[in-house]
Amino acid sequence: MGAEAYFYFVPYQNDVAAALEALRQREFAAGRYNPVMPYPPFPLGEHPPAPGAAHASIEDALLAAGADGTRSILDLNHVAEFADFCTVAALDVFTLEERYGSTEPTREMIEENRGFFDHVERGQGVCIVVYKDGRPNELFFAGYSFD
């Protein structure tokens, strides 16, 4: 099987690691992860399905998902300077300029051009600061599943 892309917009905060953990907790509680939802729908939309968590913890969900992973943000457990498995890293300035012609992309730019996925490996993720009116407004997290 091919890797599945997943992505999320969340409100901006300076602490990217805290934003990542809050997103992981939200998606776990909603049950939007494999094996509860084998293929969570992306984009999530305004009223995404939320069957609820079917495991006692994120760690239990990861074990239940096995080698396929959760096909969700649950597979990414920390922020680092460089891309690696289970890691979120900021999309580099060169790629931002190449894809968006700016180091301050808007939500519309990201929604219209997901070419940055060319720079994401299986089991890894990226984070982009999303701008509105020249100011940070959201964080965008995206990744590819392991399978």
FENWO-V241829 format. One line per field, one symbol per residue. psi: psi as a letter, one per 20 degrees, with the letter a starting at -180 (. if undefined). A space follows every 10 residues. Layout:
# FENWO-V241829
psi = ???
This chain:
# FENWO-V241829
psi = qqqpqqqqpq qqqhnhgggg hggggghghi kmqpigohnq ppqhahmqqm iqqjqhrggh ggghhbhhai kaihioirpr hqqrpkqpqp pqhghggghi jqjmqrgggg hhnkihhhjp rpjrrrpppp qpkjqphrpp pqrqrh.
